[in-house]
Amino acid sequence: FYSEADAGSLLPTDSRLRPDRRALEDGLPEVASKEKQKLEESARRKRAQIGSSWTPRWFTASKDASKELPWVTKGDYWTHSPSLDAGQKAALAMY
């Protein structure tokens, strides 16, 4: 959940904005399931196009073997503006 006040500060990739989550929160499980399926199919197509050249934008692999989680945040998520240029918007078309 997020407040309307938060909406302007969320990046388009924030999972709280996904239509499947919104539908589930609104009590529409059938709609949520269809939206999730569309999102997964879109992600598969995009992964097939990108191949192995993709690297995470917001996380990096942990070099510390004692860490429970292998990925750690780069810490710069909130420093990026939610207003994206046309190229970035095209890259996020699955959302």
N, C-alpha and C positions, 0 to 999 in steps of 0.2 A: 504494500500500500504506500501511497505517497499523497501528500497534500497538493492542492492546486498551486500553492505558493512554491512548492518544490518543482513543479512541472517545467518551468523555464530554465532550471539549472540542470536538468537531466539530459544526458547525451542520447541521441537516437538509438544507440545500441543498448541502453539500459533495459534489462529484462522486465522491469516494472511497466514498460510501455508496450510490451508484446500483446498483440490482440488475443492470443490464446489465454494468457493470464488474466487479462481484463474480463474475458467471457466467463472464465471459471469463477472469478471473484463476483461476477454478476449473477451467478447461479445458472449458467447456461453450459452444462458439460458437453452437450452434443456440438455446439458451436465451437467450444474450446478445442475439442478433439479434431474437428475439421481444420481449424486455424493452425493447430500444432502440426498436423500432417502437411499442410501447405508450406509452413516454415521449414520443416525437415527436408522436404523435396527441394526447396529452393537452396538450402544449405548444401545438399548433396551436389546439385548442379554447379554451384559456385566453387565447391572444393575440387570438383573434377576439372574446372577451368583453371584454377590457380595451381593445382598440383602441390609439389613439396616446397615451393618457394615462399610460402607464407610464414610469417613470424608473428607472435602475439604482440599487440600494441600496448596493452596495459600491464602485462605480467612477464616475468622472466623466470627461467628455471633456477631453483635454489642450488647453490653449490655446497651447501651445508648438509651433509648426509644425516645429521641428527634431527633435522626439521621434519615434523610430521607431514607437512604439506610440501610437495615438490615445487610448487609455484609460489612466487612472492610478487607482490605488487611493485611496480616501478615507482609508484607514488605520485604520478602526474595526471591521474584521471580528472581530477577536479580543476586542474589548471587549463584545460582545453575548453574552448568556447563551444556551446551547443549549436552555434550557427556555422554550418559547413558550406564549403564551396560545391559547385556542381559535380565535380569529380568524386568528392567524398560522398555526396548524396547518392550517386550512382553505385558506388561500392557498397553502400548500405541498403540497397534496394530490397534485400530479403526481409528487412524490418519494416 
